[in-house]
Each structure stands twice: as structure tokens, then as C-alpha cells.
Amino acid sequence: QVQLVESGGGLVQPGGSLTLSCKASGASVRLNAMAWYRQAPGKQRELVARITTGGNTNYADSVKGRFTISRDNGKNTVYLQMNNLKPEDTAVYYCNVFESQFWGRGTQVTVSS
């Protein structure tokens, strides 16, 4: 059974940083493409970042240069480092085995002064 557990969300001021973690069990983050999505109130869920099995990364235009996706194969964990956060980054962030039905329950990120 695949389980994804996100952590690291919280309240941060504009310009601040957070690092989200996604601990996987039942699936290898090394053998699967992994992704972070987010959903803001009243908006559709959107792809934020993706990392392939080969380590290539892709980002939404809105977060390029500010967010970094990475993984630790030994810990079977995927991370999302978020810098220079903006109020429009406020959303629930979800971890996903890319293009699968496996999702975490999400972690809330709120950027506000």
C-alpha cells in the first residue's frame, strides 16, 4: 500500500522560506517520478514541481527560481524548498507519485504578514 505523508507547512511572512517533506512508503521515490502540486481556495490543483527518475526537474513558471524539488533516496523522501515566498503561494501542497492515483493528504502553506 502506497502512503505519502507531507509535513513542513505553516505560516510564513512574505519573503520567507519553508521546506516541505513528503515521506513515502510502499513506493520508491528513486524508481518513480514524483511531484508537488498545490491548490488554493477556489482554484484548481496545479503542478508546482516534478522530479523524474533520472533526476531532471521541471517547475511551474510562477515558482521558477524560487522553489527547488529534490529527493533523498535513503530516506525515501521528496522535498520542496520554497524561498522568497509570496502571498499567492498560499495553498494546500500535495505530494504525488507522478501521474498516479497516489496522493498525500496535503500540508497548508500560508504566506501573510
N, C-alpha and C positions, 0 to 999 in steps of 0.2 A: 504494500500500500504506500502510495507516494504522499508525503506530507511536506509542506513548505511553511515555515514559521518566520514571519517578519518581525523585526524589532528595530528600535533606534529612532522612532519618530518622536515628535514633541513640538513644543512651541519655541520659535527662534525669531529673533529680530531680523529685519531686512539687512542683507549683507553678511549674515551669519552662515554657519556651516552645520551640517549634520551628516552622519554616516548611517545608512540603513544596512541591516544584515538580513539575509534570508538563509536560514538553516534548512537544508534538505535531508530527507530520509526516504529510502525506498527508490531513489533515483540519484544517479551520479551527475554532479554539476560539470564534471570533466567530459562526460560522454554525451551530454545534451546541450544544445543551445539554451541559454537562459535569458530571461528578460525581466525588466521592471516596467510596469505600467502605472498610470495614475488616473484617478477620477475625481474631478472637482464637483461640487454641488451643482446640479442642473446640467452637467456636461457629460459627454460620452467618455468612456475609458479610452485613454490614448497610450500608445507605446512611447516610452521615455528613452530606454536604452536596451541594447541587446548585445550579448557576447556569444560568439559561435564556439563550436568545439575546437576550432583552430586558434581561438583567442582574438579573432577580429571583433571589433566593436562598432556599433552604429548608434547614433543619437538623434533624437528629435531636434529640429533646428532651434527650438526655443531653449534648449539646455546645452547646446554645443559650447565647449569651452568652460563650462561651469560644473558639469556633472561628469563623473567617471565611474564606469562599471568595471568590476574586477571579480575574481574568484580565488578561493583558497581550496585547492583540491583536497588537501589533507584534512581540512575541517568540513569539507563538503558544503561550503557556504559561498554565497554570492553577495557582493557588497555594492552599494551605490553611494559614492562620496559626492556630496552636494555642497558646493561653495557659492558664495555671493547670492544667497537665496533672495528671492523676490516674493512679494505678496501673491503674485499669480502662480507661484509654485505650490500654494496651499491646495492640498488634495489628500485623499487616501492613496497610499502607494502599495501596489501589489506585486508580488513575485510570481513568476510563471515559468514553467518548463515550456519553452517557446513553441507556439502552435500546438499546444496540448490542452487537455481539459483540466490540467493540474494547476491550481491557484492556491496562494496563501489567503489568509483572512484579511490581510492588509494592516497597515500602520499609518496613523494620522500624522501628517506634517502640516503645521500651521505657521505661516510667516506673517508676523504682525508686530507693530511697535506698541 
